Amino acid sequence: MHVLVVLPPRLSSAHLEAIAAARTLGTVTALVTGEPDVGTLARHGVGHVMVPEATESSEPAAVADAAVAAVRALAPDAVVLTSSFAGKAVAGRLAVLLDCGAVSDVTALRAEGGTVVASKPVLQGTWATECAVTRGPAVITVKPTAFEALEAPGPEPQVERLAVELSAATRAVTVEARDGRPTSGRPPLEEARVVVAGGRGVEGDFRLVEELADVLGGAVGATRVATDEGWIDHAAQIGQTGATISPRLYVGVGISGAIHHTAALQGAEVVVAVNTDPDAPIFELADFGVVGDLTEVLPQAIAALRE
């Protein structure tokens, strides 16, 4: 199979995981909406790179137009993107423009007789399902941390310039301004392999939660109560109305475990809970639980980790 991966010029861990997911199906071509990092792409098994000439825009409509041009030039069996808001926006538009099937938040891929079969969690992660895409190319968005971004070194890929004709709908859109989100130096919440989250029990003080996250090299999350109270930015919210995460390790601090929060972390491999209430619902989900005051438990954990 031949797979097209749609990437920005700056590659995050999620983008490298998307490349790894594409490699499970076959040979990989990368469509890069800007100047490509050919060295990194070569180390991860990309043998061919296409760069659209018409635009370096990251707007979903422009990226979808470029992807359509690449699909028509290559006729790939699948197109792979990350399951970010932007990735899903491109995927949806691309599926409509190409009249093909799309599957989002995919956690496993395989080829069966020329058909792409994708596995994904449904019902807030309580059930898994498989989708066979019979009308190709299959448009796939890959759930962060579902695939290992393993290197597969190869020769430096050939870079090809791709002529792209932007649609009238795309040309009609003008971005007047964009406000960037402040950066903390921590990994993005939805891509993080470690997440430390705080809830009502932190009583407005996230300093220990942030310190533990930094020691573990993880992201900081929160419940809706914590964000609604203004203790932390709404971008940190995990839950049905916030981010859905799938880290290797989740540490919930001062979190009772209401379903609207825990439904969004069903993909976590290991769950650790710290709470003063031994009957807190989160302990039913936790692999490891500590009944205790976070102001006593977290400093000891941080000190031990630093040692």
C-alpha positions as CSV (number, residue, x, y, z in Angstrom):
1,M,0.0,0.0,0.0
2,H,1.0,3.6,-0.6
3,V,0.1,6.1,2.2
4,L,0.1,9.9,2.2
5,V,0.8,11.6,5.5
6,V,-0.2,15.3,5.9
7,L,2.3,17.2,8.0
8,P,3.3,20.7,9.0
9,P,6.9,21.8,8.7
10,R,7.5,21.6,12.5
11,L,7.0,18.1,13.6
12,S,5.7,17.1,17.0
13,S,5.7,13.7,18.6
14,A,2.1,13.3,17.4
15,H,3.2,13.8,13.8
16,L,6.0,11.3,14.1
17,E,3.4,8.8,15.5
18,A,1.2,9.5,12.5
19,I,4.2,8.5,10.2
20,A,4.7,5.3,12.2
21,A,1.0,4.5,11.8
22,A,1.3,5.1,8.1
23,R,4.3,2.7,7.9
24,T,2.2,-0.1,9.3
25,L,0.3,0.0,6.0
26,G,3.1,0.4,3.5
27,T,5.4,3.0,1.9
28,V,5.0,6.6,3.0
29,T,4.9,9.9,1.1
30,A,4.7,13.1,3.2
31,L,2.8,16.2,2.2
32,V,4.5,19.0,4.1
33,T,2.9,22.4,4.1
34,G,6.1,24.4,4.4
35,E,9.8,23.8,4.3
36,P,10.3,20.1,5.2
37,D,12.7,18.7,7.8
38,V,14.1,16.1,5.5
39,G,16.5,14.7,8.1
40,T,13.8,13.9,10.6
41,L,11.5,12.5,7.8
42,A,14.4,10.3,6.6
43,R,15.0,8.9,10.1
44,H,11.3,8.0,10.3
45,G,11.1,6.1,7.0
46,V,9.6,8.7,4.7
47,G,11.0,8.1,1.2
48,H,9.2,10.9,-0.7
49,V,8.1,14.4,0.2
50,M,5.7,16.7,-1.6
51,V,5.6,20.5,-0.9
52,P,2.7,22.5,-2.2
53,E,3.7,25.5,-4.3
54,A,0.6,27.5,-4.0
55,T,0.5,28.1,-0.3
56,E,2.2,27.5,3.0
57,S,-1.0,28.2,4.9
58,S,-2.0,25.9,7.8
59,E,-5.7,26.7,7.4
60,P,-7.7,23.5,7.0
61,A,-9.3,24.5,3.7
62,A,-5.9,25.3,2.1
63,V,-4.3,22.1,3.5
64,A,-7.3,20.0,2.2
65,D,-6.8,21.6,-1.3
66,A,-3.2,20.6,-1.2
67,A,-4.0,17.1,0.0
68,V,-6.5,16.7,-2.9
69,A,-3.8,17.6,-5.4
70,A,-1.4,15.1,-3.8
71,V,-4.0,12.4,-3.9
72,R,-4.8,13.0,-7.5
73,A,-1.0,12.9,-8.3
74,L,-0.2,9.8,-6.3
75,A,-3.4,7.8,-6.0
76,P,-2.5,6.6,-2.4
77,D,-4.5,3.9,-0.6
78,A,-4.8,6.0,2.5
79,V,-4.2,9.5,3.8
80,V,-3.1,9.8,7.5
81,L,-3.3,12.9,9.7
82,T,-3.2,13.6,13.5
83,S,-6.4,13.6,15.5
84,S,-5.9,17.3,16.4
85,F,-8.7,19.8,15.8
86,A,-7.0,21.0,12.7
87,G,-6.3,17.4,11.5
88,K,-9.9,16.4,11.9
89,A,-11.0,19.6,10.1
90,V,-8.8,18.7,7.2
91,A,-9.8,15.0,7.2
92,G,-13.5,15.9,7.1
93,R,-13.1,18.3,4.3
94,L,-10.9,15.9,2.4
95,A,-13.4,13.1,2.7
96,V,-16.1,15.2,1.2
97,L,-14.0,16.5,-1.6
98,L,-12.8,13.0,-2.6
99,D,-16.1,11.3,-1.8
100,C,-14.3,8.7,0.3
101,G,-14.5,7.1,3.8
102,A,-12.9,8.6,6.9
103,V,-12.2,7.3,10.4
104,S,-11.1,9.5,13.3
105,D,-9.2,8.8,16.6
106,V,-7.7,5.6,15.2
107,T,-5.6,3.4,17.5
108,A,-4.6,0.6,15.2
109,L,-4.3,0.0,11.4
110,R,-4.0,-2.9,9.1
111,A,-4.5,-3.8,5.4
112,E,-6.7,-6.6,4.4
113,G,-6.8,-7.5,0.7
114,G,-6.3,-3.9,-0.4
115,T,-8.8,-2.5,2.2
116,V,-7.8,-0.4,5.1
117,V,-9.1,-1.6,8.5
118,A,-9.0,0.9,11.3
119,S,-9.6,0.3,15.0
120,K,-10.9,3.1,17.3
121,P,-12.5,3.5,20.7
122,V,-16.1,4.5,20.9
123,L,-18.7,5.3,23.7
124,Q,-16.1,7.4,25.6
125,G,-13.5,4.6,25.4
126,T,-15.7,1.9,26.9
127,W,-15.9,-0.1,23.6
128,A,-13.6,-0.7,20.7
129,T,-14.7,-1.1,17.1
130,E,-13.2,-1.8,13.7
131,C,-14.0,0.1,10.5
132,A,-13.2,-1.2,7.0
133,V,-13.0,1.7,4.5
134,T,-14.4,0.3,1.3
135,R,-14.4,3.7,-0.6
136,G,-10.9,4.9,-0.8
137,P,-8.5,6.5,-0.3
138,A,-9.1,5.9,3.4
139,V,-8.8,9.2,5.3
140,I,-7.5,8.4,8.8
141,T,-6.8,10.6,11.8
142,V,-4.5,8.9,14.4
143,K,-5.1,9.2,18.1
144,P,-2.0,10.7,20.0
145,T,0.2,8.1,21.8
146,A,-1.6,5.2,20.1
147,F,1.5,4.4,18.0
148,E,5.2,4.4,18.9
149,A,7.2,7.0,16.9
150,L,10.0,4.4,16.2
151,E,12.7,5.4,13.8
152,A,13.2,3.5,10.6
153,P,16.2,5.2,9.0
154,G,16.4,5.4,5.3
155,P,18.0,7.6,2.5
156,E,17.2,11.3,2.3
157,P,13.8,11.5,0.6
158,Q,13.2,13.1,-2.8
159,V,11.5,16.5,-2.5
160,E,8.9,17.3,-5.1
161,R,7.1,20.6,-5.6
162,L,3.4,20.1,-6.1
163,A,1.2,22.5,-8.1
164,V,-2.0,23.3,-6.2
165,E,-5.0,25.2,-7.4
166,L,-6.9,26.7,-4.4
167,S,-10.6,26.4,-4.5
168,A,-12.8,29.5,-4.6
169,A,-14.1,28.6,-1.1
170,T,-10.5,28.6,0.2
171,R,-9.6,31.9,-1.5
172,A,-12.6,33.5,0.0
173,V,-11.3,33.1,3.5
174,T,-8.9,35.6,5.0
175,V,-7.3,35.3,8.4
176,E,-7.2,38.7,9.9
177,A,-5.4,37.9,13.2
178,R,-4.3,34.9,15.3
179,D,-3.6,34.8,19.0
180,G,-1.1,32.1,20.0
181,R,-1.7,30.1,23.1
182,P,1.0,30.8,25.8
183,T,3.6,28.1,25.9
184,S,4.6,26.4,29.2
185,G,7.4,24.2,27.9
186,R,5.3,21.1,28.7
187,P,4.0,18.7,26.1
188,P,0.5,19.3,24.7
189,L,-2.1,17.8,26.9
190,E,-3.6,15.5,24.3
191,E,-0.2,14.3,23.1
192,A,1.4,13.8,26.5
193,R,2.6,10.4,27.7
194,V,2.3,11.5,31.3
195,V,-0.5,13.7,32.6
196,V,-0.9,15.0,36.2
197,A,-4.3,16.5,36.8
198,G,-5.8,18.5,39.7
199,G,-9.4,18.8,40.8
200,R,-11.4,20.5,43.6
201,G,-9.1,19.0,46.2
202,V,-6.2,21.2,45.2
203,E,-8.3,24.2,46.5
204,G,-6.9,26.5,43.9
205,D,-3.2,25.8,44.3
206,F,-1.8,23.9,41.4
207,R,1.9,24.4,42.3
208,L,2.5,20.8,43.5
209,V,0.6,19.4,40.5
210,E,2.7,21.4,38.2
211,E,5.9,20.5,40.0
212,L,5.1,16.8,39.8
213,A,4.3,17.1,36.1
214,D,7.6,18.8,35.5
215,V,9.6,16.1,37.3
216,L,7.8,13.5,35.2
217,G,8.2,15.4,32.0
218,G,4.4,15.5,31.6
219,A,1.5,17.8,31.0
220,V,-0.9,19.4,33.5
221,G,-4.6,18.8,33.3
222,A,-7.6,19.7,35.4
223,T,-11.3,19.0,36.0
224,R,-14.0,21.3,34.9
225,V,-14.5,22.6,38.4
226,A,-10.9,23.7,38.6
227,T,-11.1,25.6,35.3
228,D,-14.5,27.1,36.0
229,E,-13.1,28.5,39.2
230,G,-10.3,30.1,37.3
231,W,-7.6,28.2,39.1
232,I,-6.1,27.1,35.7
233,D,-6.7,27.9,32.1
234,H,-9.6,26.1,30.4
235,A,-7.2,24.6,27.9
236,A,-6.2,22.2,30.7
237,Q,-9.7,20.8,31.1
238,I,-10.0,17.0,30.7
239,G,-13.5,15.6,30.2
240,Q,-16.5,15.3,28.0
241,T,-16.4,19.0,27.3
242,G,-12.6,19.2,27.3
243,A,-9.7,17.2,26.1
244,T,-9.7,13.4,25.7
245,I,-6.3,11.9,26.7
246,S,-4.6,8.6,26.3
247,P,-1.3,8.8,28.3
248,R,0.9,6.0,29.5
249,L,0.5,7.4,33.0
250,Y,-2.3,9.6,34.5
251,V,-2.0,10.9,38.0
252,G,-5.3,12.4,39.4
253,V,-4.8,14.7,42.4
254,G,-7.7,15.8,44.5
255,I,-10.1,14.5,41.9
256,S,-13.3,12.6,43.0
257,G,-13.7,10.8,39.7
258,A,-17.0,12.1,38.2
259,I,-17.9,10.3,35.0
260,H,-17.7,13.5,32.9
261,H,-14.0,13.6,33.7
262,T,-13.0,10.0,33.9
263,A,-14.8,9.2,30.6
264,A,-12.1,11.2,28.8
265,L,-9.2,9.2,30.2
266,Q,-10.3,5.7,29.4
267,G,-7.3,5.4,27.1
268,A,-4.8,5.8,30.0
269,E,-2.6,2.8,30.5
270,V,-1.9,3.4,34.2
271,V,-4.1,5.5,36.5
272,V,-2.8,6.7,39.9
273,A,-5.2,8.6,42.3
274,V,-4.4,10.7,45.3
275,N,-7.4,11.6,47.4
276,T,-8.3,12.1,51.1
277,D,-11.6,10.3,50.6
278,P,-11.2,6.5,50.5
279,D,-14.6,6.1,48.9
280,A,-13.9,8.5,46.0
281,P,-15.2,7.0,42.7
282,I,-11.8,7.5,41.0
283,F,-10.3,4.7,43.1
284,E,-12.6,2.2,41.2
285,L,-10.7,3.2,38.0
286,A,-7.2,3.6,39.5
287,D,-4.5,1.0,39.2
288,F,-2.8,2.5,42.2
289,G,-4.4,4.6,44.9
290,V,-3.1,6.7,47.7
291,V,-5.5,7.8,50.5
292,G,-3.9,10.9,51.9
293,D,-3.4,14.7,51.9
294,L,-1.9,15.8,48.6
295,T,0.3,18.4,50.4
296,E,2.0,15.5,52.2
297,V,1.9,12.9,49.5
298,L,3.1,14.9,46.5
299,P,6.2,16.5,48.1
300,Q,7.4,12.9,49.1
301,A,6.7,11.7,45.6
302,I,8.6,14.6,44.0
303,A,11.6,14.2,46.3
304,A,11.8,10.4,45.6
305,L,11.6,11.0,41.9
306,R,14.3,13.6,42.0
307,E,16.6,11.2,43.9
